[in-house]
Amino acid sequence: MSKRRVFTWDQLPEILTAQDIADIMVLSRKRVYELMQIHPDHGGIPNFIVGASRRVDKSDLLQWKDGLKEASR
């Protein structure tokens, strides 16, 4: 059984992993990877690839989250 790490937004590093995003957004890591596969123009999380890993700029995640809040109003 994995233990969820608890963060505040300020504690997150500038470059995020899928696990970081899963922990802060209370999502499964699988769902985060699914959202990374969707183009940002269609609601996906903006990300970039480093080797075989996907990473997200913290500022991009915050903009993405704020965009979801605006869209739901």
N, CA, C and O atoms as CSV, one atom per row, in Angstrom:
chain,resi,resn,atom,element,x,y,z
A,1,MET,N,N,0.854,-1.179,0.000
A,1,MET,CA,C,0.000,0.000,0.000
A,1,MET,C,C,0.898,1.240,0.000
A,1,MET,O,O,1.761,1.398,0.864
A,2,SER,N,N,0.680,2.104,-0.975
A,2,SER,CA,C,1.501,3.316,-1.040
A,2,SER,C,C,0.876,4.407,-0.178
A,2,SER,O,O,-0.344,4.504,-0.045
A,3,LYS,N,N,1.732,5.205,0.388
A,3,LYS,CA,C,1.277,6.296,1.243
A,3,LYS,C,C,1.336,7.592,0.443
A,3,LYS,O,O,2.374,7.924,-0.130
A,4,ARG,N,N,0.233,8.319,0.403
A,4,ARG,CA,C,0.173,9.573,-0.339
A,4,ARG,C,C,0.976,10.635,0.392
A,4,ARG,O,O,0.813,10.849,1.594
A,5,ARG,N,N,1.850,11.297,-0.362
A,5,ARG,CA,C,2.611,12.410,0.203
A,5,ARG,C,C,1.719,13.648,0.200
A,5,ARG,O,O,0.934,13.851,-0.726
A,6,VAL,N,N,1.840,14.461,1.222
A,6,VAL,CA,C,1.016,15.662,1.322
A,6,VAL,C,C,1.907,16.877,1.105
A,6,VAL,O,O,2.944,17.035,1.749
A,7,PHE,N,N,1.477,17.727,0.185
A,7,PHE,CA,C,2.202,18.935,-0.162
A,7,PHE,C,C,1.266,20.131,-0.105
A,7,PHE,O,O,0.044,19.990,-0.153
A,8,THR,N,N,1.857,21.290,-0.004
A,8,THR,CA,C,1.137,22.508,-0.354
A,8,THR,C,C,1.713,22.925,-1.704
A,8,THR,O,O,2.771,22.440,-2.103
A,9,TRP,N,N,1.039,23.802,-2.393
A,9,TRP,CA,C,1.529,24.246,-3.699
A,9,TRP,C,C,2.924,24.853,-3.576
A,9,TRP,O,O,3.768,24.655,-4.450
A,10,ASP,N,N,3.168,25.588,-2.497
A,10,ASP,CA,C,4.471,26.221,-2.316
A,10,ASP,C,C,5.595,25.222,-2.102
A,10,ASP,O,O,6.749,25.521,-2.408
A,11,GLN,N,N,5.286,24.056,-1.590
A,11,GLN,CA,C,6.301,23.038,-1.335
A,11,GLN,C,C,6.680,22.243,-2.575
A,11,GLN,O,O,7.700,21.555,-2.580
A,12,LEU,N,N,5.879,22.328,-3.616
A,12,LEU,CA,C,6.165,21.556,-4.825
A,12,LEU,C,C,7.403,22.091,-5.532
A,12,LEU,O,O,7.655,23.296,-5.524
A,13,PRO,N,N,8.175,21.197,-6.145
A,13,PRO,CA,C,9.323,21.656,-6.937
A,13,PRO,C,C,8.848,22.358,-8.211
A,13,PRO,O,O,7.675,22.258,-8.572
A,14,GLU,N,N,9.739,23.057,-8.881
A,14,GLU,CA,C,9.386,23.785,-10.113
A,14,GLU,C,C,9.085,22.842,-11.273
A,14,GLU,O,O,8.279,23.169,-12.145
A,15,ILE,N,N,9.722,21.685,-11.289
A,15,ILE,CA,C,9.478,20.662,-12.314
A,15,ILE,C,C,8.814,19.481,-11.624
A,15,ILE,O,O,9.364,18.927,-10.671
A,16,LEU,N,N,7.635,19.092,-12.099
A,16,LEU,CA,C,6.822,18.085,-11.424
A,16,LEU,C,C,6.805,16.753,-12.153
A,16,LEU,O,O,6.875,16.695,-13.381
A,17,THR,N,N,6.712,15.687,-11.375
A,17,THR,CA,C,6.502,14.346,-11.912
A,17,THR,C,C,5.010,14.043,-11.875
A,17,THR,O,O,4.228,14.782,-11.277
A,18,ALA,N,N,4.628,12.950,-12.521
A,18,ALA,CA,C,3.232,12.517,-12.463
A,18,ALA,C,C,2.826,12.225,-11.022
A,18,ALA,O,O,1.693,12.503,-10.628
A,19,GLN,N,N,3.743,11.667,-10.233
A,19,GLN,CA,C,3.423,11.369,-8.833
A,19,GLN,C,C,3.196,12.645,-8.030
A,19,GLN,O,O,2.292,12.700,-7.195
A,20,ASP,N,N,4.011,13.672,-8.276
A,20,ASP,CA,C,3.800,14.960,-7.599
A,20,ASP,C,C,2.401,15.485,-7.895
A,20,ASP,O,O,1.692,15.934,-6.994
A,21,ILE,N,N,2.011,15.423,-9.164
A,21,ILE,CA,C,0.698,15.932,-9.582
A,21,ILE,C,C,-0.412,15.084,-8.975
A,21,ILE,O,O,-1.414,15.619,-8.500
A,22,ALA,N,N,-0.240,13.774,-8.989
A,22,ALA,CA,C,-1.237,12.879,-8.397
A,22,ALA,C,C,-1.431,13.191,-6.918
A,22,ALA,O,O,-2.558,13.207,-6.422
A,23,ASP,N,N,-0.332,13.439,-6.221
A,23,ASP,CA,C,-0.415,13.722,-4.788
A,23,ASP,C,C,-1.134,15.039,-4.511
A,23,ASP,O,O,-2.006,15.089,-3.643
A,24,ILE,N,N,-0.792,16.086,-5.215
A,24,ILE,CA,C,-1.371,17.401,-4.924
A,24,ILE,C,C,-2.817,17.511,-5.424
A,24,ILE,O,O,-3.633,18.201,-4.813
A,25,MET,N,N,-3.134,16.831,-6.537
A,25,MET,CA,C,-4.473,16.928,-7.111
A,25,MET,C,C,-5.403,15.804,-6.633
A,25,MET,O,O,-6.585,15.781,-6.977
A,26,VAL,N,N,-4.862,14.883,-5.842
A,26,VAL,CA,C,-5.595,13.714,-5.334
A,26,VAL,C,C,-6.220,12.939,-6.507
A,26,VAL,O,O,-7.426,12.701,-6.562
A,27,LEU,N,N,-5.344,12.565,-7.427
A,27,LEU,CA,C,-5.693,11.747,-8.588
A,27,LEU,C,C,-4.793,10.527,-8.590
A,27,LEU,O,O,-3.772,10.503,-7.902
A,28,SER,N,N,-5.163,9.519,-9.355
A,28,SER,CA,C,-4.249,8.395,-9.517
A,28,SER,C,C,-3.142,8.802,-10.490
A,28,SER,O,O,-3.346,9.655,-11.355
A,29,ARG,N,N,-1.996,8.197,-10.342
A,29,ARG,CA,C,-0.902,8.481,-11.259
A,29,ARG,C,C,-1.291,8.072,-12.687
A,29,ARG,O,O,-0.902,8.728,-13.654
A,30,LYS,N,N,-2.058,6.989,-12.808
A,30,LYS,CA,C,-2.534,6.553,-14.128
A,30,LYS,C,C,-3.372,7.651,-14.788
A,30,LYS,O,O,-3.217,7.920,-15.979
A,31,ARG,N,N,-4.250,8.278,-14.023
A,31,ARG,CA,C,-5.102,9.350,-14.579
A,31,ARG,C,C,-4.254,10.549,-14.997
A,31,ARG,O,O,-4.528,11.180,-16.019
A,32,VAL,N,N,-3.225,10.865,-14.210
A,32,VAL,CA,C,-2.336,11.968,-14.579
A,32,VAL,C,C,-1.676,11.666,-15.921
A,32,VAL,O,O,-1.624,12.533,-16.793
A,33,TYR,N,N,-1.173,10.446,-16.095
A,33,TYR,CA,C,-0.558,10.084,-17.378
A,33,TYR,C,C,-1.572,10.148,-18.521
A,33,TYR,O,O,-1.223,10.548,-19.632
A,34,GLU,N,N,-2.812,9.762,-18.262
A,34,GLU,CA,C,-3.847,9.876,-19.291
A,34,GLU,C,C,-4.052,11.341,-19.682
A,34,GLU,O,O,-4.180,11.658,-20.864
A,35,LEU,N,N,-4.083,12.227,-18.693
A,35,LEU,CA,C,-4.250,13.658,-18.976
A,35,LEU,C,C,-3.043,14.238,-19.697
A,35,LEU,O,O,-3.179,15.199,-20.454
A,36,MET,N,N,-1.865,13.668,-19.474
A,36,MET,CA,C,-0.664,14.122,-20.179
A,36,MET,C,C,-0.678,13.688,-21.645
A,36,MET,O,O,-0.005,14.297,-22.477
A,37,GLN,N,N,-1.434,12.647,-21.964
A,37,GLN,CA,C,-1.522,12.165,-23.345
A,37,GLN,C,C,-2.454,13.020,-24.197
A,37,GLN,O,O,-2.379,12.992,-25.425
A,38,ILE,N,N,-3.327,13.776,-23.547
A,38,ILE,CA,C,-4.282,14.633,-24.255
A,38,ILE,C,C,-3.601,15.964,-24.563
A,38,ILE,O,O,-2.911,16.524,-23.712
A,39,HIS,N,N,-3.797,16.462,-25.772
A,39,HIS,CA,C,-3.205,17.750,-26.143
A,39,HIS,C,C,-3.778,18.844,-25.243
A,39,HIS,O,O,-4.975,18.842,-24.956
A,40,PRO,N,N,-2.939,19.776,-24.797
A,40,PRO,CA,C,-3.422,20.855,-23.921
A,40,PRO,C,C,-4.596,21.651,-24.499
A,40,PRO,O,O,-5.432,22.149,-23.745
A,41,ASP,N,N,-4.665,21.774,-25.828
A,41,ASP,CA,C,-5.793,22.482,-26.449
A,41,ASP,C,C,-7.115,21.768,-26.210
A,41,ASP,O,O,-8.182,22.358,-26.376
A,42,HIS,N,N,-7.047,20.490,-25.818
A,42,HIS,CA,C,-8.252,19.691,-25.594
A,42,HIS,C,C,-8.398,19.299,-24.130
A,42,HIS,O,O,-9.113,18.349,-23.810
A,43,GLY,N,N,-7.723,20.029,-23.236
A,43,GLY,CA,C,-7.894,19.807,-21.810
A,43,GLY,C,C,-6.812,19.010,-21.122
A,43,GLY,O,O,-6.897,18.760,-19.920
A,44,GLY,N,N,-5.797,18.608,-21.859
A,44,GLY,CA,C,-4.714,17.836,-21.260
A,44,GLY,C,C,-3.729,18.696,-20.494
A,44,GLY,O,O,-3.677,19.914,-20.667
A,45,ILE,N,N,-2.952,18.049,-19.649
A,45,ILE,CA,C,-1.935,18.750,-18.869
A,45,ILE,C,C,-0.730,19.018,-19.764
A,45,ILE,O,O,-0.188,18.078,-20.344
A,46,PRO,N,N,-0.294,20.268,-19.895
A,46,PRO,CA,C,0.893,20.572,-20.690
A,46,PRO,C,C,2.114,19.907,-20.046
A,46,PRO,O,O,2.308,19.986,-18.833
A,47,ASN,N,N,2.928,19.254,-20.872
A,47,ASN,CA,C,4.084,18.547,-20.335
A,47,ASN,C,C,5.171,18.465,-21.383
A,47,ASN,O,O,4.966,18.819,-22.544
A,48,PHE,N,N,6.329,17.995,-20.958
A,48,PHE,CA,C,7.440,17.793,-21.872
A,48,PHE,C,C,8.138,16.491,-21.495
A,48,PHE,O,O,7.996,15.990,-20.379
A,49,ILE,N,N,8.884,15.963,-22.439
A,49,ILE,CA,C,9.531,14.669,-22.246
A,49,ILE,C,C,11.019,14.867,-21.994
A,49,ILE,O,O,11.693,15.618,-22.698
A,50,VAL,N,N,11.515,14.173,-20.970
A,50,VAL,CA,C,12.941,14.122,-20.662
A,50,VAL,C,C,13.298,12.642,-20.687
A,50,VAL,O,O,12.933,11.895,-19.780
A,51,GLY,N,N,14.010,12.222,-21.721
A,51,GLY,CA,C,14.298,10.793,-21.866
A,51,GLY,C,C,13.001,10.034,-22.058
A,51,GLY,O,O,12.273,10.267,-23.023
A,52,ALA,N,N,12.714,9.125,-21.140
A,52,ALA,CA,C,11.471,8.352,-21.217
A,52,ALA,C,C,10.437,8.854,-20.214
A,52,ALA,O,O,9.399,8.219,-20.030
A,53,SER,N,N,10.705,9.981,-19.566
A,53,SER,CA,C,9.822,10.505,-18.515
A,53,SER,C,C,9.120,11.780,-18.960
A,53,SER,O,O,9.658,12.573,-19.731
A,54,ARG,N,N,7.922,11.951,-18.461
A,54,ARG,CA,C,7.178,13.182,-18.706
A,54,ARG,C,C,7.289,14.066,-17.475
A,54,ARG,O,O,7.249,13.587,-16.341
A,55,ARG,N,N,7.428,15.357,-17.715
A,55,ARG,CA,C,7.542,16.336,-16.639
A,55,ARG,C,C,6.645,17.525,-16.955
A,55,ARG,O,O,6.279,17.756,-18.107
A,56,VAL,N,N,6.296,18.276,-15.911
A,56,VAL,CA,C,5.398,19.423,-16.044
A,56,VAL,C,C,5.991,20.588,-15.272
A,56,VAL,O,O,6.418,20.428,-14.129
A,57,ASP,N,N,6.018,21.758,-15.893
A,57,ASP,CA,C,6.402,22.968,-15.171
A,57,ASP,C,C,5.292,23.302,-14.180
A,57,ASP,O,O,4.111,23.266,-14.525
A,58,LYS,N,N,5.671,23.620,-12.970
A,58,LYS,CA,C,4.701,23.965,-11.930
A,58,LYS,C,C,3.781,25.097,-12.403
A,58,LYS,O,O,2.572,25.052,-12.178
A,59,SER,N,N,4.353,26.103,-13.054
A,59,SER,CA,C,3.540,27.234,-13.523
A,59,SER,C,C,2.507,26.781,-14.555
A,59,SER,O,O,1.390,27.298,-14.573
A,60,ASP,N,N,2.864,25.821,-15.417
A,60,ASP,CA,C,1.909,25.292,-16.401
A,60,ASP,C,C,0.771,24.537,-15.713
A,60,ASP,O,O,-0.386,24.649,-16.119
A,61,LEU,N,N,1.098,23.769,-14.675
A,61,LEU,CA,C,0.055,23.041,-13.950
A,61,LEU,C,C,-0.912,24.009,-13.279
A,61,LEU,O,O,-2.124,23.793,-13.305
A,62,LEU,N,N,-0.389,25.066,-12.684
A,62,LEU,CA,C,-1.260,26.053,-12.038
A,62,LEU,C,C,-2.166,26.740,-13.059
A,62,LEU,O,O,-3.347,26.958,-12.786
A,63,GLN,N,N,-1.625,27.085,-14.233
A,63,GLN,CA,C,-2.453,27.688,-15.287
A,63,GLN,C,C,-3.513,26.703,-15.765
A,63,GLN,O,O,-4.659,27.087,-16.001
A,64,TRP,N,N,-3.135,25.435,-15.907
A,64,TRP,CA,C,-4.072,24.396,-16.337
A,64,TRP,C,C,-5.208,24.279,-15.326
A,64,TRP,O,O,-6.381,24.243,-15.700
A,65,LYS,N,N,-4.855,24.221,-14.043
A,65,LYS,CA,C,-5.855,24.118,-12.972
A,65,LYS,C,C,-6.784,25.323,-12.982
A,65,LYS,O,O,-8.000,25.170,-12.875
A,66,ASP,N,N,-6.221,26.520,-13.109
A,66,ASP,CA,C,-7.039,27.732,-13.146
A,66,ASP,C,C,-7.966,27.735,-14.360
A,66,ASP,O,O,-9.100,28.204,-14.277
A,67,GLY,N,N,-7.478,27.207,-15.493
A,67,GLY,CA,C,-8.318,27.101,-16.688
A,67,GLY,C,C,-9.494,26.173,-16.468
A,67,GLY,O,O,-10.589,26.437,-16.965
A,68,LEU,N,N,-9.290,25.088,-15.732
A,68,LEU,CA,C,-10.397,24.174,-15.423
A,68,LEU,C,C,-11.436,24.877,-14.554
A,68,LEU,O,O,-12.639,24.706,-14.754
A,69,LYS,N,N,-10.970,25.666,-13.594
A,69,LYS,CA,C,-11.896,26.382,-12.732
A,69,LYS,C,C,-12.708,27.388,-13.534
A,69,LYS,O,O,-13.915,27.511,-13.328
A,70,GLU,N,N,-12.064,28.108,-14.443
A,70,GLU,CA,C,-12.773,29.093,-15.275
A,70,GLU,C,C,-13.797,28.406,-16.172
A,70,GLU,O,O,-14.914,28.896,-16.338
A,71,ALA,N,N,-13.410,27.267,-16.750
A,71,ALA,CA,C,-14.300,26.562,-17.670
A,71,ALA,C,C,-15.527,26.017,-16.958
A,71,ALA,O,O,-16.577,25.853,-17.578
A,72,SER,N,N,-15.411,25.736,-15.667
A,72,SER,CA,C,-16.542,25.153,-14.944
A,72,SER,C,C,-17.499,26.207,-14.407
A,72,SER,O,O,-18.530,25.871,-13.825
A,73,ARG,N,N,-17.167,27.465,-14.598
A,73,ARG,CA,C,-18.066,28.538,-14.101
A,73,ARG,C,C,-19.142,28.846,-15.077
A,73,ARG,O,O,-19.977,29.714,-14.821
